[in-house]
């Protein structure tokens, strides 16, 4: 009887080397312990991959980057000796298939990319990566004749090391399988996220994290036909593999759907042989574009997620619901089996797989030919920077009139393009990804999805978007960023003027405050020297900065380093509005900012705040853990941030109230608002206006099997809503009277009876993009988005929707900066 993959894997785990192994040590032999008996440190994983690369002619290792904590990131190329020698030619040939490079493709080599451990505490997959590498080069060389396998053994080394270090310090010897044991309960924040506590599996499209940015550079050099992302899920779940569940995005081809089934059937064969439980076509859909399965799919690959039971709870072994013990060795075997099975199917279907991959990049059937972005130059620049990460072409327009669909008015009309409008065409190799990222509304076959249902770039970046069926560009080169003319030193300056409408403006302000410049905020529109300036403009007067040595040189240097425009004036006498000496120009005082972290807060929300301060604001942030919050003297701080998910104790709420009453500013985000809502000491009230409409007794007669689809009507799954904004308030300086907010839940709060309702959803408010259930929509009209409650000498700023969500909703970040600096 033919040996199964599982039999081979079992032998490999035990460290027995066959005569075909090229005398290469197995992972167990190299590490000095049986694979699966310990979690392997990242340095040892890297050492094994280096060892194999140095020993085998079938393997080449390449470093592609480093993490925030300076751990190396590698990919390993595995193929026949001949293919390894011709690696660069094969790579270029593959890009010709996609139309990224010119010329005809001649080779018939398929490319399979296997990515492991994007979530650090789903730690079995990196162990499986070592075994998969070893098995391929010692047992499955026939598959490598027409296939290049790329293995990234650990996408998230920082998170994995956080988990492995904790587990090795905590576990019993021998390990304890009791789920109650401490080794099965990770402390906050857990090993799942990266250094900045971001979920890297949701960062592919937005590329906010350094790991993603570096990975995309090498991914886009290869553009594989198959990409697999290895994960773990709850301890009692069976194994999950493709095919995925609905909804599928409409651009996914029939071939991509069908080939997932073929791969899944091959996996099932091996799982059936061994009696392993598994499921397909449930839970994990192919819709939101920022996952390790969807992003590759929209780039022409067969993108798949594989989910093994386990995650951070399992450790080396844990007793599950059927009283059996799930071990790390089991988890390694399952992941290795699906990895090898994937390569097997690819090798057996290489020609067809390559031909269909090439067909994917024919975009002639896309109805929308061009997307147009209009707005602030710096915001346009930020979109160009994002597109450049994906090697997507964009260019500036020429002046002409076209018919286009307006995202704001939701109708087709004639518009006149200007030379400052950015055009992103679908007539390019990655045109389907362009559609996914820019379309106003992606079609949903079912509203039951794994993630958010709206993300359109024009809304995310605060730009006016249009789509057109007209082909507007034929360029194959990306546009250059809008340039800023370097500022020249002017010794005759009375004051410097700086705009306020984009997050880099807040970075400039923060830099000035750190360097002890006196900066003033305009609380009224004004004009001077023929230029108009809005509320929120900042003014730095030489006369009140005499303490700054070489004032002109220093402020000019700061502006030029940040590449931000700065206007000088020789007078404080304005043409209209109030002169610079008026009380309408208030002094902006430096802020010492604290944020709560630890148990009772969302690690993701805290990570978004931490990342924002360190990588965009470049302004000091004081992290205070909830475990010792009661001991902290808050009097030394001016701003206290409560992340989404924060659950306060009565004692902590008393401390927070005292802080605000004494003059501090509290910023509450998302579900942290629940600590204040319906509390007699605060003004915030939940909006339960739907209750009277939901008491119908017939509602509880819905058949049990239909309840999931009925319950979804009560949810909002990441949808865009248009809000009204009071941009005369400092919290909204830099905005227009409307803002498109990404609403992540149906939570809603009534408008404040006192204080200021700075942002709110108007009457008859409904989703502009994305899914919002009809019952959830009842609560949104006339509900709060951003509000300010005055408490004694200070204030509480309520942010119902998270403006820093995953760091990709760029247009919300200025609200957050305003809350920090201008209130």
N, C-alpha and C positions, 0 to 999 in steps of 0.2 A: 504493500500500500504506500502511495506517495506521502512523504512527510509533509505535514502542515507547517505553515509559518510559525505557529505556536510552538511546535516541537523544536524547531530551529532556535527560536528565541529562548526557550527553556535551557537548552544546551549552552547558549551564549551567556546567559545570566550566571550559570555555574562556572563559566570561565574555561570551558574545554575548547581548545583550538584545533581546527581541522587541518588536514594537509593542504587545503586550498587557501589558507589564511595568510600566505606570504609572511609567515612568522610574525604577524602583527598581534600584539597582546590584546586580549579582550578588555573591556572596561574593568571587569573585576580583577583581572591580573594586574593591570596597570595601577589601579587605585589601591590595591592591597586589601580590599574587602569585597565581599559579595555585593554586586549591584543590587540595590534595594534594601540593604541592611543599614544604610546610612543615607542621609541627604548629603550630596557632594557639594563642597564649596565651589564658588564660581572659578576661583583660581585653578582648582584641580580639573574642572571641566575644560577650561581653556588649555591647560597643560595636556590633557588627553587629545584634544583636537590638533594641537601643535605636533604632538608625538606621531599621530597617524599621518598627518600631512608630510612630516619629515621622513616617514618610513615607507609610505605607499606612493606609487606612481599614479594611482587612481584618484588622488586627492590633492587639492590645492586650497590653502587657507588664506583668507584676506581680512585684514582689519579694516573696518569701515567707520569706526568712530569710538567715542568714549561717552560715558554717562556723566551726570552732574557730580557723582562721587568718584570720578576718574577710573571707573572700571571699563575694560576694553569691550568693544562690540565686534564680533567676527561673523563672517559667513564662510562656509566650507563648500567647495565645489567638488562633487563626486561624479566620476564618469569613467569611461574607458581611458586607457593611457593615451590613445590617439586623440581623443576629444580634449583631454586636459592639455595636450600640447597645442591644440588649435582653439583654445578657449576664446581668445579675442575675436577670431574670425567667425566663430559660431555666434558669439554675442552680437556682432554687427549684422550678421546675416538675419538673425531673428528680428532686429529692429527694422530691417528692410521689409519684412513681412507686414509689420505694422505701419509702414509708410513713414516711420520716423527718420530713417536714413534712405537716401535715394538708391535705386538699383534693384535688381532681381535677386530673390533668395534662392540659393542653390542647395543648401544642406537640408537634411531631413531629421534633425536632432530636436527632440522635444525638451522642454525645460519645466521641471517640477521644483517648486520652492516650498520647503517645510519650515514653518516658524514655530518656535517653542517658547513657552513661559512668558507670554506677554503680561500675564498676571503672576506676580512674584510668588504668591503662596499656593499657586496651582503647580506645585514643584515637581511632580512626577515627570512632566514632559521633558525637562532638560535631561533627566536620567535616561529617558527613552531616546533622546537625540543621540546620545553616545552609543547606545546599543544599535540604533538604526544605522548609524554610520558604519559601525563594525560589521553588521550583517550584510550590508550592501556590498562591501568590498571583499568580503570573505566567502559569501554564499550566493550572491545574486549578481555576479558580474555580467551575465548575459543581458540583464535589463539595462546595463549602462552603455551598451553599444550604440543605442540610438536615443539615449536620454542623459541629460545633465540634471543631477539632483543638487539643489542648493539648500543647505541646512543652516539656519540661524539658531544655534543651540539655546540662546537665552536673549530674548528681546529686552527683558527688564531685569538686568543683574542687580540693580540697587534694591528693588523690591524683594527679589528672591533672597538676597543675602540678609535682608532684614528678617525675613521669615526663618531661614535656615539657622541663623545665629540664635534667634529666640528659641527655636525648637530644640536645638542641640544643648542649650543651656537648661531647658525646662524638663525635657523628657525623663521618664523613669528608665532604669536599666534592670531587667528587660522592659521594653516599652509597655505601657498600660493601654489595653484596648477598651477600657471603660470610657464611654463618651463624656462622663462627668469629670474625668481627670483633667488637671490643668493643662496638660500638653495638647489637649484638643480645644483649647479656648484662647485664641490669640488676644493680646492686649491691643488697645487702640494705638496706631491706626491700622494695624495689620500689614501683611506683606504684599497685598494685592497691587497697590499703586506704586508709582515710581518715586523718585526723590521728592518731587513737589506734590506728591499724593494725587497725581492725575492717573486716570484710567487710560493706559496707552492703547487699549483696544477700541477706544472711541475717539482717537486722535489722528487717525490715518488721513482724513480729508483736510483737517484744520491745521495739522502739523505745528501745534503750539509748543511741543516738547522736543528737546534736543535729540532724544533717541529717535523720534519719528523723522525729524528733519534729516538726520544722517542716513536713516534706513531708506527714505524715499530716493535719495541720490543714487544709491546702488540698485534699488528696485527698478527705477525707471531706466537704468542702463541695461536691464535684462528683460523686463516685461515677460514673465513666465506664462506658460499656458495653464498651469495649475498652481494654485496657492492654497496651502492648508494652514490653519491656525489651531494649535492644540491647546485645549482648555481643560478645566475641571469644574464640576458642579456639586450639588448637594450629595452627601454621603449615601443616601438611599436611592439615588437615581441610577437607572441603567445607563449604558454607554449611548451617546448620541452621535450619529454621523449622517451625512447627506443621503438623500435629497432634503433640501431645506423646506420650510413651511411657507405658505402664503403669508403676507403679500410678497410677490416678486415685482421688482420695478419693470415697467413695460419695455425698457430697452434690452432686457435680458433675453437672449435668443433661445429659440427652441432647442438648438444644439446644446447650449449651456445647461438648460434644464434636463435634457435627456442624458447628457454625459454624467451629470451628478447621480442619476439613477443607476447608470452602469457601474460607477464606482461604488455606490452603496450596495449594490447586489454582490459585488466581489467581496466587500467587507463582511456582508451577512453570511457568505459561504464559510468564512473562517470562524466567525462567531457562533454559527450554528454547529460547526464541528466540535467546538469546545463547550457548548452549552452556556455561553455568556449571554446575558440579557442586553438588549439594545432597543432603541427606537429611532424612527426617522419621521420627517415631514411634520414635526411639531415644534412649537415654541420659537425656534431660531429662523427668522425670516431673512429675506434679502431685499432690504428696502433702504434703511438709513445708510448713507454712503461712507461713514467714517469707521467701519469695522474692518477687521482683517479678512473677512470673507467678501463683503460688499465692494470695498474699494478695488481689490483685484478683479472682481467680476466686471465692474464698470470700466476696467482697463483691459478687457478682453479675455481674462483668465476664467478658469473654473475655480471660483473662490468658495472655500468650505471651512466650516467650523467643526471640530471634533471635540466632544465633551465627555470626559471620564469622571465617574463619581470620585469624590475626594475632597479637593481644595484644602484650605488651611486646617480644617478640623481633623483630617484623617491621620496625619503624622505617619508613623511607620506601620500602624495598624489600628483599626477601630472596629468595634462591634456594631453592625448595622441592624436594620429593623427585622430581618429574617434570622437574626442571631448568628449569622456567619461573620467572619472577620475579613474585612477589606484591607489588604496589605499594600504597601508601596510596591512590592514585587508584582502584585496583580495589576496595579495601575500602569506600571512600566510595560508589562506584557501587552496590555490592551492597546496602548498608544503605539507601541512598536509595530503591532500587527496592522493597524490601520495605515500607518506611515508606509510600511512595505507594500501593503495591498494597493495603495495609491500609485506607487511607482510601478508596480506590476501592470496595472491597467493602462497607465500612460505609455509604457514600453510596448504593450500589445496593440495600442491604437495610435501610435505616434503620427503616422501620415495623415489620418483623418483629423486628429486633434490639431495639427499644424494648419491644415487647410481651412478648418473652420475658424481658427484663431485669425487667420489672415482675412477671412470674409467679414469678421466683426468690425474691422476698421473702414469698411465701406459705409460712409455716412450719408450717401446720396438720398436715402429715404427719410432723413430727419426733416420734419416739416419746418421747424424753426431753424433758420440759417444764421441768425445773428442775435446776440444779446448786447444791449446798450446800457452803459452806466453813466450817470450824470450827477455831479455834485462836487464837494470839496476836494481839492487837489491832493491833499494828504490822505484822505480816505481812498481816493482812486489809487494812489501809490501803494497803500496797504493791500488792496486787491491784487495789484500787479505782483507784489512780493509773494502773495499766496500762490498765484498762478505759476510763477516762476519755480516754486518748489515742486510743482507737478509737471513742469516743462510743458505748460499750456500756453499757446501763443495768444497775445492780445495786441491791439494797436490803437492809436488815436485816430479819430475820424477825420474826414474832410467835410467841408460845409456843403450840405445837400439836404433835400427834403425827401422823406420816405414815409411809408405807412408802417406803423408799429403799434403793438399792444402795450398800453400804459398800465404798469403795475399798481399805480395809485388809484386811477379812475376806473380801472378794469374795463376799458373799452379800446377799440382800435381807432386810431386817428392819424392824421398827418402831422409829423413833427419835423422840425428843422434841426439837423445835426450841427454841432459846433466842433471846432478843432480840439476842444477839451473833453469831448465825450469819448469814453473808452469802448471799443468794440471787441467782443469776444465771439469768434465765429465757431460754428460747429463743423465747418469745412476744414478740418484738420484731424490728424490721427486720433486725438483724444476728444473728438467732438461729442461722443456719447457722455463722457464724464462732464463736459461743459454743460450739456443739457441737464444732467442730474443736479449739478451745483447751482445752476442759475434759474431753472424753471420756477414759475410762480407756484404751481400746484402739481405735485406728482400724483398720478392716479393710484388709488388704493383699491385692491380687489377685496380687501377686508380691513376694517378699522382696528382689528386686534393685532397690534404690532409689539415688537420687543423694545422699541425706542421711540424717539420723537418723530413726528410726521411732517415737520416743516423746518427748513434751514436755508432758504433761498438767500444767496449772497447779497443781493441788493438790500434786503431788509437787515441782514446781519451786520452790514457795514455802513448803514445809514445813507444809502445812495438811492437816487431815483432810477428805477429799472424799467426797461422796455424790452420787448422781444419782437423780432421781425422775420418774415419769410423771405426777405431780400438778402442776397449775398453781398456784403458790404466791403469785404477785404479779401485780398488774394495774397497778402504777405505771409511768409513763413517765418519771419523773424519777430520776436516779441518787441513791444514798445519799450522805450527807455522810461525810467521813472521821471516824473516831473522834477526838474532840478531847482535848487534854491541858490540864488546868487550870494556868494560869501559877503558878509557884512563888513564894511570898512569902518575903521575907528574914526569917530567924529568928536573932536575935543570941544566943539561948540554946542554940544547937545545939552538941552535943558532936561529932557526926559526921553525914555525909550518906551515905545508902545508895542504890545504883543497881543495878537488875537487870542480868542478862547473858543474853540469849537471842535477840538480833536484831542485825543488822549496824550499825544506828544506835547501838547501845550501844558498839561499838568506836570509832565516830567520836567519841563523847563522851569515851571514855578517851584517845584520841589527842590530842584537844584539851587535856585536862588535862595530859597528859605534856609537850606542847609548851610549855605555859605554866608548867611546872616545879612543878606540884602533886605532892605525895606521895600516892600512891594505893595502897591495899592490896587484895589479892585473897583472898577467903574460900575456903579449901580444904576447907570442911566446911559442911554445912547448919546453919542456925541460925534461931531465932525471937526476935523482940523486939517488944514492944508489940502482941502478938496477931497479928503477921504472920510468915509463913514465908518464908525466903530459901534459895535453892539454892546449891550450890557454884558458884563463878564470880562471885558477887555482888561488886561492888567497893564499898569503904568509903573515904571521905575524911575523916580526922579533923582537926579544927581545931587540936588541940594540936601536931601535927607539920607544920603549914602556916603557922607564924607568919611565915615569910618572905614570904608572899603578903599584900600590902596589901589591906585591905578584902575579906578572905577570903569572908565570906558573900555580899557583893554580887557578887563576881566569879564564884563558882561558880553562883550563882543565875542570873546573866546568861547564862552559857554554856549551862546546861540549857534556859532559856527560848528562846534563839536556836535551839537544835536541836529544840525542842518535845518534849523527853524528860522523863519523870517522874523526880523526885528526892525521896527521903524523908529527913526530918531526925529525929534522935534526940537526946535530952538526956543519954543515958547510953551507956556501952559495956558495961554489965552486961546480958547476954542472958538470955532466959527459958530457952532450951535451946541446946545446942551450946557453942561456945567464945567467951569474951569477946573484945572487939576487940584487946586487948593480947596475945592468945595467938599463939604461933608459927604457928598455923593461918591467920593473916592475914599473908600474905607481901607484901613491898614489890614493886610492879611498877616495874621500872626502865625509863627511856626507851630506845628501841631506834633505833640508826642502821642503816637497812636499805639493802642493795644488791641489785640484780638484774642478771643478765647479759643483754646484748642483742647483736645483730649476727650475723655468719655463724656457723652452727652452732646457732642457736636458731630456734624458730618465731616469726615476726613476729606472728602472731595471738595466741599465748600471751603473748608479751611485752606486746602491746598490751592484753590483758585485765588484766594486772597493773598496768600503767601507768595505765590508765583507772580501775581500782579504787582505787588510792591517791589519784588526783587528784580524782575525782568522788564517791567514797563515803566513803573514810576521811578524806580531806583531811589526809593525813599525808605528810611528806617521803619521797621515794624517790630513791635515788642510782643512776642508770643507768650501768653499766660495760660498755663494748663489749668483746667477746671479742678484738678485734684488739690491745688493750693490757692485757688482764687480767693477764698475767704480770708486768707492771710495778707493779701496784697493791698497796699495803700493806693487807691485809685486817684488820689488827689494830685499825683505827679503827672497824670495823663489828661489830655484834652479830648481824645476820641476813643471810644470803646466799641469794637465791632463784634456783633454776635452772628456767627455763621449760620447758614441754613442747618436745620436739624438740632439746634441748641435747645436743650430741655433744662430749664432752670429749677433750682430748689427755691423754697420760700426765702431762705436766708440770702441766697444769691440775688433774688429779685429785689429784696430790700436794699442790698448794696448797690445794685444798678440804679434804682430809683434815687438813692441818696447822691450818687455820682452825677446824675442828670440835674437834679435840683441844685447842686452846688456849682453848676456851670458847664458840665461836661456834655458832649454830644454822643449819644448812643445810636449806632447804626444797626438795625435789625433786618436780617435778610431771610426771605422765604418762610419756612415753617417756624423759625424762631419768633415770628410775630405771634404765634399761639400763646407765648408766655404773657403777652400783654392783652390779648383779646378777651373781652367779656370779664375783665378784671376791674372791679370798681375803682381802682386807683389810677386807671388809664382810660383814655378816650376810645381806644380801638374796639370795634365790635364786629363779630363775624356776620357775614351776610347769609342768612338762612332763609332767604325769600323763596327758595324752592320748596320749603317744607309743606306749605299749604297746597302746593300742586302735586305733592307726592304721597298724599295720605289715602289715595284711592285704594280701597281694599282689593280690587282686582289685580293690582300690581303684584300681589303675592301669589297669584295663580299661574304665574309663568312656569312652564314645565322646567324641571331641574336641568335637563340637557340643553336648554336654550338660554340659561341664565348668564353665561359668559357674554353672549352677544347682547343680551338685554342690559347687563351691568355696564357695558362699555359706553352706553348712552349717558352715563353719569360722569364720564371721564373726559379730560382734555389731555391729549397725548402729544404735548410739545407743539403747540399751534401759535401762529402769529395773529395778534390782535392790534388794531389801530386804537391808540389812546389820545386823549386831549391833554395838552401840557400847558401849564402856566409858566411860560418862559420869562416872566418878569420876576420870578423867584430865583434866588441864587442857586437852589438845587437844580434848576433847569437852565442855567446860563449855558449858552452855546448850542441850544436846541431850537427848533422851530415850534410851532404850536401843536404839532402832531409827532408821535413817536410810535414805531412798530415794535411791540414787545413780544418776546417769546414766553408764552404762558405754559408752564410745565405741569400744572394741575388745575383742578376745579376750585381750589381754595379761594375764597373771596371775602372781602371785608367792606363794611359800609363806609361811606364817605365820613370824614371826621366832622363832628359838629362844631369843634373849635380847632384852632391851629390852621394849617394850610393843606388843602388838597392839591398838591403840585401836579400830580398825574392821575387821571382817572379814565375809566372806560365809559363812553357815553351811552345814552339810551339806544336800544336796539343794536348794541354791539354784537358782532359775530366774527367768526374766524375769517381772516383774510387768506390764510394759507395753512394747510394742515387740518387734522381731524379734531373736531370738538363735538361731543355728544349733545343731543338736543336737551337732555335734562341738565347737563352741566352748564349749558348756555343760559339757563334761567338766572343763574347767580351773577353773571358777569356785568350786565348793563348797570350803570350808575354805581360801580364798585371802585375801590381804591387801587391805584397802582403805586404811587409814591405820595407819602404824606408826612407832615411834620407836626408833632405834638410838642408844645412848649411845657416844660416841667420846671418850675422855679426859675433859676438863672440859666438853665440849659434846655436841651431838647432831645427828643427821640425821633429819629428818622426811620420811617417804615418803608421797606422795599419789598412789596408783595412778590414781584417776579425778580429772580436772581439776575442782576445785570452782568455778572461775571461768568455765567454758565459755560463751563468747559473752555473758557477763555476764547471762544470763537465768536460770541455775539458782541462784536467790536463796538457797535453803536451804543451799547448800554454802559460802557466803561466810564464815560465822562460824567454820568450821573453819580457814579460811585466816587470819582475824584472830587466832584463838587461837594458831596457830603463830607468829605474829609477836610478840604481846604477852605471852602467858601461859606460854610455854615457855622 
